[in-house]
Amino acid sequence: MSPVEKPEGWQVTRLAGSLGAEVRGLALARLSEVEFAALQSLLLEHLVLFFPGQNLELDEHVEFGRRFGSLESHPNLQNPYTQHAELFELAATHGGVADEWHTDLTFRPDPAILSVLQLKKCPPTGGDTLWASLYAAYDELSQPMKELCDGLTALHDALPHNHPEQMTIHPVVRLHPETGRKALYVNEHFTRRIVEMNATESETLLRYLTRWVSNPRFTVRYRWSEGTVAIWDNRCTQHFVLNDFEGERIIHRVTVMGDRPEGQVPRWEPWIRPGRLSATSRHDRQLALFLRDREKGESAG
C-alpha cells in the first residue's frame, strides 16, 4: 500500500524505534474518507497509534470501529456492562487485566485484524500497556532460526478462557496481507505447541521465541490518560498490560474480525509420537486429537 499524505494539522510523534506513534489534531468521530485513508496508512507504518483526548461516546466508538470492518465482541468472556454487543468492556475489578504477552484471539481460525480501545477510567499510577513489533522480532532472528521458523506451524488454544477445546493452527511466521512483511506469530498466552516438533523440542523453542518477542528493543510502552484511544494492528503486534496499579482501570474495546493468517507451507509433517502409548503420551494428546478431528472434518466436507 502506497503511503498516503498526512492531512494538514495532524501532529504525528514517533514513540519508539520499532513501533508506536501518538497522533493529535484530529477527531476520530468525524474523519473524512481522505483522512481515514491517511489514518490507515499511518497504522501500517507505526503498527499502534494513540490518540489522546478523543473521549468517544459509545455509539461513536462502535461506528468508528465499523469503518475498519466487521466487529465482534469477545467470544468467551461475558460483557454485561454496555448496551453494545460489539463493544467489550474490561474492568480490572472484574479480572480485566491482560498481563501476559498476547496477540488477540489467535485460538480462532480468523483472529482479530485490529482493535480500537479507549481508556475510560485510568489509575493515578501504573497500568501502562506495552506493545511489541512482530516484524522486528522476526527481522532480528539469525538466518538459521528464520529458516527453521518459516517452515513451522503452531497450535493455539483458548485455555486461558477455560476453553481448551477451541483450537486452531497458524504459521509460526505469517505474511502481513497488506505490507507483505514477515511477522513472528507465536505468543505465551495462546500458543501451545509447535506442530512439527516433539513436545520437549516444542517447549524449548516456544520458550525462546515468546521471550524473544518481549525484548525491550522491539517494544513501546504507553502511559494512559482517560479518553485516549489506541488502535493496533493485531497481525504484527503483541501487547501486555502492566498489573502494577491499585484501584480501577476500565477500557472499552471493539475488535475487527475476519483475517486468516497465511505463511509458508510447512516443510515437515506434524509430529505424532510413534509406538505404544505411555505416560509421556499426554504431551501429544491435544495435538493428536486436533489433527484427528480436522481430518474427520475434511473427510466429511
ZIJOWO-V155824 format. One line per field, one symbol per residue. ss: DSSP state (H for helix, E for strand, C for the rest). psi: psi as a letter, one per 20 degrees, with the letter a starting at -180 (. if undefined). burial: b if it has 16 or more other ideal C-beta (glycine too) atoms within 10 Angstrom, else e. A space follows every 50 residues. Layout:
ss->???
psi->???
burial->???
This chain:
ss->CCCCCCCCCCEEEECCCCCCEEEECCCHHHCCHHHHHHHHHHHHHHCEEE ECCCCCCHHHHHHHHHCCCCECCCCCCCCCCCCCCCCEEEEHHHCCCCCC CECCCCCCCCCCCEEEEEEEECCCCCCCEEEEEHHHHHHCCCHHHHHHHH CCEEEEEEHHHCEEEEEEEEECEEECCCCCCEEECCCCCCEEEECCCCHH HHHHHHHHHHHHHCCHHHEEEECCCCCCEEEEECCCEEEEECCCCCCCCE EEEEEECCCCCECCCCCCCCCCCCCCCCHHHHHHHHHHHHHHHHHHHHHH C
psi->pqqpppqpipopoqhrhhrpqpprkrohikprhghhhhghghghgihpqp nqkglprghggghghhhhapqpapihqqmjhriohipppophikjmomlq pqppkiiqhmrqgrqoqpohppqhpajrqqqqoighhghjqqghhghghh jqrqpqrkhijkmiioqrpqqhoqppihhjqqqolqqhgiphpphjqrgh ggggghggghhghjphhjrqpppqqpippqpqoiikrrrppomkrqaqop qppqpprjpopqaqpqirqqoppraqqahihhiigggggghghghgghhh .
burial->eeebebeeeeeeeebbebbbbbbeebebeebeeebeebbbbbbbbbbbbb beebebeeebbbebbeebeebbbeeeeeeeeeebebbbbbebeeebbbeb bbbbbbbbeebbbbbbbbbbebbeebbebbbbbbbbbbebbeeebbebbb bbbbbbbbbebeeeebbbbbbbbbbbeebeebbbbbbbbbbbbbbbbebe ebeebbeebbebbbeeebbbebebeeebbbbbbbbbbbbbbeeebeeebb bbbbbbbebebebbebeeebbebeeeeeeeeeebebbeebeeeeeeeeee e
